[in-house]
Amino acid sequence: MKEKGRTARSDLDAVLAAGFLCHLGVLVDGTPMVVPTVYGATADTLYLHGSSASRSLIQAPDGTVCVTVTHVDGVVLARSVFEHGINYRCAMIYGVPRQVTDEAEKLAGLRVLTEQAAPGQWDYARRPSRKELAATSLLALGLDEASVKVRTGPPDDGDSPDAQLGLWAGVLPLTTVRGALVPDPALPPDIALPAHLRRD
């Protein structure tokens, strides 16, 4: 499926910027493990977050890992089940990550993660304590080796013999949207919603 490949760096940046959840593929004691985790991207680095007790993050710097980010944009419904498909944007990043141990970089990387998931939240909430930093693992993975694929558009059987079957075909779009905020039940009623979370 080479036609779905994208080679522009801007395509990789767009896929990474559109989300904050990835899957980290790593060998743990010789067994493949794929772990969902939060990420944040800068111009040249992907930061991955987890617990310092996580076996996947502890062993990841020992070898090459594969990180995937996927966004599903629609279900492609063809006239034939064989031609059904998915419209998607996907990036796979390969490399040997490094464990971030410098406190300043760790804070900067955690800020990138937080801001990618909820812009404005880092400056609003309390920063991590030294104890919390010690309990947190942060991996840094370069973006030098990556693969990007994108599938868009209608089914591929519009000019096939199946087009004469008289069956409906098209795309069922899927989108992720921000919902209404749900306050913590323990929140005092006089605490106002911060500006960065408002939708005016």
N, C-alpha and C positions, 0 to 999 in steps of 0.2 A: 504494500500500500504506500508506495513512494510518493504518490500524488498528494497524500495527506501531510507529508513532511514540510516543515518550515525551517528555513535556514537563517532568517534575519534575527539578530539579537533582540530587536524590539518585540518579536513574537514571544520569546522566552520571558522577557520582562513583563509583558501583558498578562501571561498566564500566572506568573508568580504574584503580580500585584492584585489579581482578582480574587485571591483567597487567603487563608491563613492556616488551613489544615492540610497536612501532607501524610504520606505513608513512608516510613523508613524501613527499608529492607536491609537486613544485616544477618551475618552468620553468628549464632550464639552457641558455643560449644559444638560447632560443626553442623548445627541444625538451622535452616533458614527461618527467620522470624521477620514478620512485617508488622510494624507498630504504628498506629495513628498518633501523630503528635502535632503540636502547634509550631509554625515556622514564621520567620520574618526575613525579608530579603532586603539587602542593600544593593548597590551597583555591582558588587563583585562577590558577595558572600551570602550564603543561606545559613541562618541561625536556627538550630533545632533545640527544643526545650524538653526537659524531663526531670525526673527525680534522680538524685545522686545514687540511689539504690537500684535504678533501672539497669538490668543486665544488658539490654540492647544498647543503651547509651554508653555503658562502661566498656563494652567490647567493640563498639563501632570504630574507634580510632585504630584498631588492630588490623584493619583491612579495608578493601573497597566496599562502599555501600551504594545503594540505589535509592534515591528519594523520588517519589512520584507525587505530582499534583494534578488532579483531574477536575474539570468542571463539565457537568452534563447539561447540555443546552436543549435537548429534545429527543424524543423517540421517533425514529423514521419508520413509518408504517407503509410498507409496499404492498403490491398486489399479491406477491408471493412471500411466504414466511422466510424463504431463503434469502430474500433481498432486504429484509428488515435490518435496521441498524440504529446507530446512535449518533446524534450530532454532539460533538464534544471538543474540548480544548485540553490538551494534556502535555505535561513536561516531565521528562525523566532526567535527573541529574546524577552523575556518577562521580565518585572520587573517594579519597581517603580523608575523612574529617579529622579535625584536631579538637581536643578538649580545651575549652577556654578556661584558663586558670587566673589570668590577670583580672583583678577586681574591677578596674576601670572598663576594660573591654566587656566583662561579664555584664556590668550594669548597662553599658551601651547596647549590647546585644539583646538584653531583656527589654530595653526600651523599644528597640526595633520590633520585637515580637508583640509587645503590648499595643503599640501604635498601629501595627498592621491589623490586629483584631478589632481594636476599638480606639480610633484616633482621638487623642486628647486625654485618654485615661491615665497615662503615665504621670502627667503633671498634676492630675487631680487626686489620685490615690496615694496612700503611704508607700514610700519606697521600701525595698527589701532590707531587712536587717542583716547583719553579718551572719547570724545563725541561719537565716533563711537562704542566704546566698550559698552557704556551705552545704545546704541540703538540696541545692539545685544544680543540675548538670546542664551545661550549654555546649553544644557542638557547633563548630564553624566549618562549613563546606564551601569550597570555591565553586564558581559557576563556569569553569573553563570547559567542562565536558558535559554537554546536555543534548537531549533529543526532544524536539517539539513536533506534535502532530495535531492537526485540526481537521474536523469533518463538519461541513455545513451543507445546507441545501436539501432538496427533495430526494425521494427514492430514485434509485438508478434504473428502474424498470419501465420508465415512461415510454421508451421507444422499443420495448421488447414485445414479443407475442402476448405476454400477460396483460398488456395495455388494452387488449380487446376483451378482457373478461368482464368488464362493466363493474369493477370493484373500486371503492373509494381508496385513495392513497394520498399520503401527505405527511406532515410533521406535527407531532404533539409537542408544543414547546414546553420546556421546564425552566423555571427561574427560581432563584433564591432571593427572597425579599426580607427586608427588615420588618419585624412585627412590632406590636405595641409593647412598650416596656412594662415589666412586671416587678413592682417594688418588693424588696425583702419584707416578709411579714414582721420582722423585728425592727423595721425602720420607723423611727419616731415620725409623726405626721408633719412636724415643722421643718424637716430637711427637704430643701428644694431640689428639683431635678437640675443637675449641672448643665451648663450651656452646651457643652460638647455632645450631649446625648439628646438634645432637643431637636425636633423636626418642625421648623416653623414654616 
